[in-house]
Amino acid sequence: MESVKSIFKIGFGPSSSHTMGPGNAAKIFNERNPDAHSFQVELYGSLAATGKGHMTDVAIEAMLTPKNVEIIWKPEIELPFHPNGMILHALSDNKETLDSWIIYSIGGGDLADEDTKIQRKPLYTMTTMTQVLSWCQKTGKTFWEYVLDVEGPEIFDYMSHVWEVMKAAVIKGLDEEGVLPGGLGLQRKASMYYVKSKGYQGSMKSRAQLFAYALAMSETNASGGEVVTAPTCGSCGVLPAVLYHLHTSHHDFSDKKIIRALITAGLIGAIVKNNASVSGAEVGCQGEIGVACAMAAAAGAQLFGGSTAQIEYAAEMGLEHHLGLTCDPIGGLVQVPCIERNAFAAVRALDSCSYAMLSDGKHMVSFDKVVRTMKETGHDLPSLYKETSHGGLAKYIDHED
């Protein structure tokens, strides 16, 4: 299992798998072919089906400029390793192929191919929640301390930067108004929700603020702003909303405590990513919003003083109750239903946290079993419902009721 840092990548939206990943691939390919006269890039499967809405072509061209780039869209063909496949070709001035590279954007901004797992050295020897939970119970330590033991104190510096970027994106989103780019005519709502929250008291005020923070982060992402994957761009609003809310509300948790909670959330995401997937194109939105909810629920439970068993239970519920969630973005944009899903998942994360904190942490379905179930469910879902914009809500957007 890789570093928890791999869960939190800093970059520009709207999509980690369709924008960050292909952009990084183009950058790497450009650097290894400095003498190329031009480039040709073939996009396959989900990467092609929703690429224009996700600005995949814009990200690729930005990394290959000023050389000429031809992009070929092949949504009807899926390469064998992952739905987000791409083939890059470096061409000479007479169109001869100098170099070709088959690579996949596997979610969360990561790139991989059939040999990736063989080439990478694992950082963590314990890769399941059951193993980590047992270690915590034997040592008396908690999840963030396990990460600290493996990755060293420098993890705090990285997570501190992650937290600053998250806060900045939320604050920026709260201040913005107007229509989001992309053609859907979708109005930004974060600012309005935040203003309205000031007129409420009690639980309604708290919920309205939480909605506003999740919307702010998601709208920043949808407009191509700087965000942090958590675990993806499409689900980047859930964890920051919960943490920002607990940091600024009457709970007033310190930055140090928030960063420790971030580390725990990263471990949750890393376990899922290692044993299943966080790619909407591979397992549907349950791998994005569901995992984000699990991460936020675990972080919240830790902040409220939960035991390791209660933290695990909160994470399990956050993912379990998103099982089967499809990925059907309208117009291939990370807007509808993605933005609202971030807001609702943030509330569900705190509900999962509260439910776990009222328990003794004992429950029937373990986190590892839910991860395994999510993976199987995702593979059983028809490809139509995995980030193609051809099924579900996306199919009926142009039809009258």
C-alpha positions in Angstrom: 0.0 0.0 0.0 1.3 3.4 -1.0 1.6 6.6 1.1 -1.5 8.3 2.4 -0.2 11.3 0.5 -1.4 9.6 -2.7 -5.0 10.2 -1.6 -4.5 13.9 -1.3 -3.2 15.3 -4.5 -3.2 19.1 -5.0 -4.1 20.3 -8.4 -6.8 21.9 -10.6 -10.3 20.5 -11.2 -12.7 19.4 -12.4 -11.6 15.8 -12.4 -8.7 13.8 -11.0 -9.2 10.9 -13.4 -10.2 12.9 -16.5 -8.1 16.1 -16.0 -5.2 15.6 -13.5 -4.3 12.1 -14.7 -4.3 12.7 -18.5 -2.5 16.0 -18.0 0.2 14.3 -15.9 0.5 11.6 -18.6 0.9 14.2 -21.3 3.6 16.0 -19.3 5.6 12.8 -18.7 5.3 11.8 -22.4 6.4 15.3 -23.6 9.4 15.3 -21.3 10.5 11.9 -22.6 10.1 12.9 -26.3 11.6 16.4 -26.5 12.4 15.9 -30.3 8.8 15.1 -31.3 7.4 17.4 -34.0 3.8 16.7 -33.0 1.6 14.4 -30.9 -1.4 12.2 -31.4 -3.5 11.1 -28.3 -6.1 8.4 -28.5 -8.7 8.4 -25.7 -10.8 5.3 -24.9 -13.8 4.2 -22.9 -15.0 6.6 -20.1 -12.0 8.9 -20.7 -13.4 9.6 -24.2 -17.1 9.4 -23.3 -17.0 12.2 -20.8 -13.6 13.8 -21.7 -14.9 16.9 -23.3 -17.1 17.8 -20.3 -14.2 17.1 -18.0 -11.8 19.2 -20.1 -9.5 16.2 -20.8 -8.5 17.6 -24.1 -7.7 21.0 -22.6 -5.5 19.4 -19.9 -3.6 17.3 -22.5 -3.1 20.2 -24.9 -1.8 22.4 -22.1 1.0 20.0 -21.3 2.0 19.4 -25.0 1.9 23.0 -26.1 3.2 24.6 -28.3 3.5 21.5 -30.5 0.5 20.4 -32.5 -1.8 17.8 -30.8 -4.4 15.6 -32.5 -6.9 14.0 -30.1 -8.9 11.0 -31.3 -12.0 10.0 -29.3 -12.9 6.3 -29.0 -15.7 6.0 -26.4 -17.0 2.8 -27.8 -13.7 0.9 -27.2 -12.5 0.0 -23.8 -8.9 -1.1 -23.3 -8.4 -4.2 -21.1 -6.7 -2.8 -18.0 -9.0 0.0 -17.0 -11.9 2.1 -18.5 -9.8 5.2 -18.6 -7.3 4.2 -21.2 -5.2 6.4 -23.5 -2.5 5.9 -26.1 0.0 8.7 -26.7 2.1 8.9 -29.9 5.1 11.1 -30.5 5.4 11.9 -34.2 8.2 13.1 -36.5 7.8 15.9 -39.0 6.8 13.3 -41.7 4.3 11.7 -39.3 6.4 8.6 -38.4 5.8 7.3 -34.9 8.8 7.9 -32.7 7.4 6.6 -29.5 4.0 5.3 -28.2 2.8 4.8 -24.6 -0.3 3.0 -23.4 -1.3 4.3 -20.0 -4.4 4.5 -17.8 -5.8 7.2 -15.5 -7.0 4.9 -12.6 -8.6 7.6 -10.4 -7.4 10.1 -7.8 -5.0 11.5 -10.4 -2.9 8.3 -10.5 -1.5 6.7 -13.6 -0.9 2.9 -14.0 -0.5 0.0 -16.4 -0.2 -3.7 -16.0 3.3 -3.5 -14.6 2.7 -0.7 -12.1 2.1 -2.8 -9.0 5.2 -4.8 -9.7 7.4 -1.7 -10.2 6.2 0.1 -7.0 7.6 -0.7 -3.7 4.8 -1.0 -1.0 5.2 1.4 1.9 2.7 -0.3 4.2 2.9 -4.0 5.1 -0.5 -4.0 6.7 -3.1 -3.3 4.0 -6.4 -4.1 5.6 -8.5 -2.5 8.3 -8.5 -5.7 10.2 -4.7 -5.8 10.4 -4.4 -2.1 11.3 -7.2 -2.3 13.9 -5.6 -5.3 15.5 -2.2 -3.4 15.7 -3.9 -0.4 17.3 -5.6 -2.6 19.9 -2.2 -4.3 20.7 -0.1 -1.1 20.9 -2.7 1.2 22.4 -2.1 3.6 19.5 -4.6 5.0 17.0 -4.8 5.2 13.2 -2.9 8.5 12.7 -0.1 7.2 15.0 0.2 4.1 12.8 0.7 6.3 9.7 3.3 8.4 11.7 5.2 5.3 12.6 5.4 4.2 8.9 5.8 7.6 7.1 7.7 9.7 9.7 7.0 13.2 11.1 7.3 14.8 7.6 3.7 13.6 7.0 2.6 16.5 9.2 4.2 19.0 6.9 2.5 17.6 3.8 -0.9 17.4 5.6 -0.5 20.9 6.9 -0.2 22.1 3.3 -3.2 20.0 2.3 -5.3 21.6 5.0 -4.3 25.1 4.0 -5.3 24.4 0.3 -8.6 22.9 1.5 -9.4 25.9 3.6 -8.5 28.3 0.8 -10.7 26.5 -1.7 -13.7 26.5 0.7 -13.3 30.3 1.5 -12.9 31.0 -2.3 -16.0 29.1 -3.1 -18.1 30.9 -0.4 -17.2 34.2 -2.0 -18.0 33.3 -5.6 -21.4 33.8 -7.3 -22.8 33.4 -10.8 -23.1 30.5 -13.3 -20.6 27.6 -13.4 -18.9 27.1 -16.7 -19.9 24.2 -19.0 -23.2 25.0 -20.5 -25.7 23.6 -18.0 -26.5 27.1 -16.7 -26.0 25.8 -13.1 -25.9 28.6 -10.5 -23.4 28.6 -7.7 -25.2 28.0 -4.4 -22.5 28.0 -1.7 -22.6 31.7 -1.1 -26.4 31.8 -0.8 -26.5 28.8 1.5 -23.8 30.3 3.7 -25.7 33.7 4.0 -29.0 31.9 4.7 -27.3 29.8 7.4 -26.8 32.9 9.5 -30.6 33.3 9.8 -31.0 29.9 11.5 -30.2 28.5 14.9 -29.3 25.1 16.2 -29.2 22.0 14.0 -30.6 23.8 11.0 -27.8 26.4 11.1 -25.2 23.7 11.5 -26.6 21.7 8.6 -26.9 24.8 6.3 -23.2 25.7 7.0 -22.1 22.1 6.3 -24.0 22.2 3.0 -22.4 25.6 2.1 -18.8 24.4 2.8 -19.3 21.2 0.7 -20.9 23.2 -2.1 -18.1 25.8 -1.9 -15.3 23.2 -2.4 -17.2 21.4 -5.2 -18.0 24.6 -7.1 -14.4 25.6 -6.9 -13.5 22.2 -8.4 -16.2 22.5 -11.1 -14.8 25.8 -12.2 -11.3 24.5 -12.6 -10.0 25.9 -9.3 -7.2 24.5 -7.1 -8.5 21.7 -4.9 -7.3 18.6 -3.1 -8.4 15.1 -4.2 -10.2 13.4 -1.2 -10.0 10.8 -2.7 -10.9 12.4 -6.1 -11.8 15.8 -7.5 -15.4 14.8 -8.0 -15.7 14.0 -4.3 -13.4 16.7 -3.0 -16.0 18.6 -1.1 -17.0 16.0 1.6 -14.0 15.8 3.8 -13.0 19.5 3.8 -16.7 20.4 4.5 -16.7 18.3 7.6 -13.3 19.4 8.9 -13.9 23.1 8.1 -17.2 22.9 9.9 -15.7 21.3 13.0 -12.8 23.7 12.9 -14.9 26.9 12.7 -18.0 25.9 14.6 -18.5 26.0 18.4 -16.4 22.8 18.5 -13.3 24.8 17.6 -11.0 21.9 16.9 -7.4 23.1 16.5 -5.3 22.8 13.3 -3.2 20.1 14.9 -6.2 18.0 15.7 -7.6 18.6 12.2 -4.3 17.5 10.6 -4.3 14.3 12.7 -7.9 13.6 11.5 -6.8 14.2 7.9 -4.1 11.6 8.3 -6.6 9.1 9.6 -8.9 9.9 6.7 -6.0 9.4 4.3 -5.4 5.9 5.7 -9.0 5.0 5.2 -8.8 6.1 1.6 -5.5 4.3 1.0 -7.0 1.0 2.3 -9.9 1.3 -0.1 -7.7 2.3 -3.0 -5.3 -0.6 -2.4 -8.1 -3.2 -2.0 -10.7 -1.9 -4.4 -10.9 1.4 -6.3 -11.7 5.1 -6.0 -12.4 5.5 -9.7 -15.9 6.3 -10.8 -15.1 4.8 -14.2 -14.2 1.5 -12.6 -16.7 1.1 -9.7 -19.2 3.9 -10.0 -19.7 6.9 -7.7 -19.6 4.6 -4.6 -15.9 4.6 -5.1 -15.7 8.4 -5.0 -18.5 9.8 -2.9 -18.8 6.6 -0.8 -15.1 6.6 0.0 -15.1 10.3 0.7 -18.0 9.8 3.2 -16.1 7.0 4.9 -13.0 9.2 5.2 -14.9 12.1 6.6 -16.9 9.9 9.0 -13.7 8.4 10.4 -12.1 11.8 10.7 -15.1 13.1 12.6 -15.2 10.2 14.9 -11.6 10.7 15.8 -12.1 14.4 16.5 -14.9 13.6 18.9 -12.7 11.2 20.8 -13.9 7.9 19.4 -12.1 4.6 20.0 -10.4 2.9 17.1 -13.5 0.5 16.9 -15.9 3.5 16.7 -13.7 5.2 14.1 -13.7 2.0 12.0 -17.5 1.7 12.5 -18.1 5.2 11.3 -16.0 4.6 8.2 -17.8 1.4 7.5 -21.2 3.1 7.6 -20.1 5.9 5.4 -19.2 3.5 2.7 -21.9 0.9 3.3 -24.7 3.3 2.8 -23.4 4.4 -0.6 -23.1 0.9 -2.0 -24.4 0.7 -5.6 -24.2 4.4 -6.3 -23.9 5.0 -10.0 -21.8 7.6 -11.8 -23.9 9.4 -14.4 -22.8 13.0 -14.8 -25.0 15.1 -17.0 -23.1 16.4 -20.0 -19.9 14.7 -18.7 -19.5 17.6 -16.3 -18.6 17.3 -12.6 -21.7 19.3 -11.7 -25.0 17.4 -11.7 -25.5 15.3 -9.6 -21.9 15.5 -8.3 -22.0 18.8 -6.4 -25.2 18.0 -4.5 -23.8 14.5 -3.7 -20.9 16.1 -2.0 -23.2 18.2 0.3 -25.4 15.2 1.2 -22.4 12.9 1.8 -20.9 15.5 4.2 -24.1 15.4 6.3 -24.2 11.6 6.1 -20.6 11.5 7.3 -21.5 13.3 10.4 -24.5 11.1 10.9 -22.3 8.0 10.6 -20.0 9.5 13.1 -22.8 10.3 15.5 -24.2 6.8 15.2 -20.9 5.2 15.8 -20.2 7.4 18.8 -23.4 6.3 20.4 -22.4 2.6 20.1 -19.6 0.6 21.7 -18.0 0.1 18.3 -19.2 -3.5 17.8 -21.1 -4.2 14.6 -21.8 -7.1 12.3 -20.2 -5.9 8.9 -16.5 -5.0 9.0 -15.0 -2.2 7.0 -13.0 -4.7 5.0 -16.1 -6.7 4.0 -17.8 -3.5 2.8 -14.7 -2.6 0.7 -14.8 -6.1 -0.8 -18.5 -5.7 -1.5 -18.1 -2.3 -3.1 -15.5 -3.7 -5.4 -17.7 -6.6 -6.5 -20.7 -4.3 -6.8 -18.8 -1.9 -8.9 -17.6 -4.6 -11.3 -21.2 -5.9 -11.6 -22.5 -2.5 -12.5 -23.1 -2.1 -16.3 -20.5 0.1 -17.8 -23.3 2.4 -18.8 -23.5 3.6 -15.2 -19.7 4.2 -14.7 -18.9 7.7 -15.9 -20.1 7.5 -19.5 -22.9 10.1 -19.4 -25.0 7.7 -21.4 -27.1 6.3 -18.6 -29.1 7.3 -15.5 -29.8 11.0 -15.1 -27.6 11.9 -18.0 -29.8 9.8 -20.4 -32.9 11.7 -19.6 -31.7 15.3 -19.2 -32.9 16.3 -22.7 -36.2 14.6 -22.4 -39.5 16.1 -21.2 -41.1 14.5 -18.1 
